[in-house]
Amino acid sequence: MPAARLAPLEPVTLASDERFRSITLVADSTDTARVARRAGREMVRDWALPVCAEDVELCVSELVGNAVHHATPNGRMTAFGGERLVAVVFLAWSRWLFVEVADQDSTPPILPVGDLLVPDLSRLETDDVLPDGGRGLFLVQTLASAVWWAPRDEGGKSVFCRFDLEDGGTPA
């Protein structure tokens, strides 16, 4: 019977092109949005990603802000003083950076769609130019390469955005 071999003492890289970071935040905390923005900024810096850190930071801020503002666990307040949680996940993989913001409300987000404004802006009402909702996701759609959402098996939903990395994700 051959002798057992010891594992090497050096760290082994199993997936060198993949980086993962996640944080879970209390939605009702006063610093939730600030912590999420800082996590996005630091992740771009730490991983030296070829993407605009300010764009990532703004998208994270908008997605977390939507979860804080709109999401209640499946349309009701938490029972017995439970906390509403928001999870933020960053995954850099090959040529993309994925950002996921998950909350406990399964109500789908309303992603902006529609026609461009008519050329004659004088015919529009103020509410047509500056609607009350949808500006945050419009910003995310403008800055990110893609935006989508999906229900979560355990309830709630995740809203995702993807940033295409200019040079394949190699550090700058």
Solvent accessible surface area in square Angstrom, and as a share of the most:
residue,aa,sasa,rsa
1,M,231,1.03
2,P,125,0.79
3,A,93,0.72
4,A,103,0.80
5,R,227,0.83
6,L,172,0.86
7,A,79,0.61
8,P,86,0.54
9,L,179,0.89
10,E,117,0.52
11,P,133,0.84
12,V,101,0.58
13,T,98,0.57
14,L,166,0.83
15,A,57,0.44
16,S,87,0.56
17,D,91,0.47
18,E,74,0.33
19,R,55,0.20
20,F,126,0.53
21,R,69,0.25
22,S,56,0.36
23,I,44,0.22
24,T,91,0.53
25,L,19,0.10
26,V,50,0.29
27,A,2,0.02
28,D,93,0.48
29,S,48,0.31
30,T,148,0.86
31,D,50,0.26
32,T,4,0.02
33,A,35,0.27
34,R,119,0.43
35,V,31,0.18
36,A,0,0.00
37,R,77,0.28
38,R,94,0.34
39,A,13,0.10
40,G,0,0.00
41,R,99,0.36
42,E,54,0.24
43,M,0,0.00
44,V,9,0.05
45,R,162,0.59
46,D,73,0.38
47,W,30,0.10
48,A,37,0.29
49,L,10,0.05
50,P,19,0.12
51,V,21,0.12
52,C,60,0.36
53,A,26,0.20
54,E,119,0.53
55,D,39,0.20
56,V,0,0.00
57,E,31,0.14
58,L,69,0.34
59,C,0,0.00
60,V,0,0.00
61,S,20,0.13
62,E,43,0.19
63,L,6,0.03
64,V,0,0.00
65,G,29,0.28
66,N,43,0.22
67,A,5,0.04
68,V,44,0.25
69,H,143,0.64
70,H,122,0.55
71,A,6,0.05
72,T,33,0.19
73,P,20,0.13
74,N,74,0.38
75,G,59,0.56
76,R,151,0.55
77,M,131,0.59
78,T,36,0.21
79,A,73,0.56
80,F,209,0.87
81,G,72,0.70
82,G,37,0.36
83,E,105,0.47
84,R,21,0.08
85,L,70,0.35
86,V,1,0.01
87,A,29,0.22
88,V,0,0.00
89,V,28,0.16
90,F,0,0.00
91,L,44,0.22
92,A,0,0.00
93,W,128,0.45
94,S,40,0.26
95,R,133,0.49
96,W,68,0.24
97,L,0,0.00
98,F,45,0.19
99,V,0,0.00
100,E,31,0.14
101,V,3,0.02
102,A,6,0.05
103,D,11,0.06
104,Q,63,0.28
105,D,9,0.05
106,S,50,0.32
107,T,80,0.46
108,P,69,0.43
109,P,26,0.17
110,I,150,0.76
111,L,45,0.23
112,P,36,0.22
113,V,145,0.83
114,G,71,0.68
115,D,143,0.74
116,L,170,0.85
117,L,99,0.49
118,V,50,0.29
119,P,138,0.87
120,D,66,0.34
121,L,103,0.51
122,S,99,0.64
123,R,164,0.60
124,L,42,0.21
125,E,122,0.55
126,T,104,0.61
127,D,113,0.58
128,D,76,0.39
129,V,69,0.39
130,L,111,0.55
131,P,59,0.37
132,D,146,0.76
133,G,51,0.49
134,G,37,0.35
135,R,121,0.44
136,G,13,0.12
137,L,11,0.05
138,F,118,0.49
139,L,68,0.34
140,V,0,0.00
141,Q,67,0.30
142,T,86,0.50
143,L,55,0.27
144,A,10,0.08
145,S,57,0.37
146,A,29,0.22
147,V,23,0.13
148,W,93,0.33
149,W,78,0.27
150,A,34,0.27
151,P,96,0.60
152,R,85,0.31
153,D,153,0.79
154,E,128,0.57
155,G,28,0.27
156,G,0,0.00
157,K,16,0.07
158,S,2,0.02
159,V,13,0.07
160,F,40,0.17
161,C,0,0.00
162,R,61,0.22
163,F,7,0.03
164,D,66,0.34
165,L,9,0.05
166,E,135,0.61
167,D,81,0.42
168,G,33,0.32
169,G,6,0.06
170,T,83,0.48
171,P,89,0.56
172,A,121,0.93
